[in-house]
Amino acid sequence: MFAGGNGQRAIGVFDAVESQLGLKMLTANQVLFWRALQAAGVQPSVEGYGTLFSKNAAPV
C-alpha cells in the first residue's frame, strides 16, 4: 500500500497496517529517507517503521 501524499501521519501505524492488511505500507517520505540512507551507505533498521526499515529489508 502506497500513501503518496505528505500530509498523513503514518509513523507508529506501519506495523499495525502491515499485519492487519497483509500488505507492505510505504509513504513517499519514508521511501525518500530510506533511499537517502542507502545512498549514504547506511543500512537502516528501525523497529516499528514497517518492513522497509526492518532488519530483513532487501537493498535496492
C-alpha positions as CSV (number, residue, x, y, z in Angstrom):
1,M,0.0,0.0,0.0
2,F,1.5,3.4,-1.0
3,A,0.5,6.7,0.6
4,G,1.8,9.2,-1.9
5,G,0.9,12.5,-0.1
6,N,3.0,14.1,2.6
7,G,0.1,15.1,4.9
8,Q,-0.5,11.7,6.6
9,R,1.0,10.9,9.9
10,A,1.9,7.3,9.3
11,I,4.7,6.9,11.9
12,G,3.5,4.4,14.5
13,V,1.0,2.6,12.4
14,F,3.2,0.9,9.8
15,D,3.4,-2.4,11.7
16,A,-0.3,-2.5,12.5
17,V,-1.3,-1.8,9.0
18,E,1.1,-4.3,7.5
19,S,0.0,-7.1,9.9
20,Q,-3.8,-6.4,9.7
21,L,-3.9,-6.0,5.9
22,G,-1.1,-8.3,5.0
23,L,0.4,-5.6,2.7
24,K,3.6,-3.6,2.9
25,M,3.0,0.0,3.7
26,L,5.1,2.7,2.1
27,T,4.9,6.5,2.2
28,A,6.7,9.0,0.0
29,N,8.7,10.5,2.8
30,Q,9.6,7.0,4.2
31,V,10.9,5.8,0.9
32,L,12.8,9.0,0.2
33,F,14.5,8.9,3.7
34,W,15.3,5.2,3.3
35,R,16.8,5.7,-0.1
36,A,18.9,8.6,1.1
37,L,20.3,6.5,4.0
38,Q,21.0,3.7,1.5
39,A,22.9,6.1,-0.8
40,A,25.0,7.2,2.2
41,G,25.9,3.6,2.9
42,V,23.7,3.2,6.0
43,Q,21.6,0.1,6.3
44,P,18.6,1.4,8.3
45,S,17.0,-0.8,10.9
46,V,14.3,0.8,12.9
47,E,11.7,-1.1,14.8
48,G,8.1,0.0,14.3
49,Y,8.6,1.7,10.9
50,G,7.4,-1.2,8.8
51,T,9.1,-3.8,6.6
52,L,11.1,-1.2,4.7
53,F,13.1,-0.3,7.8
54,S,13.3,-3.8,9.2
55,K,16.5,-5.8,9.5
56,N,15.4,-8.0,6.7
57,A,14.7,-5.3,4.1
58,A,16.4,-6.1,0.8
59,P,18.8,-3.4,-0.5
60,V,17.9,-1.7,-3.8
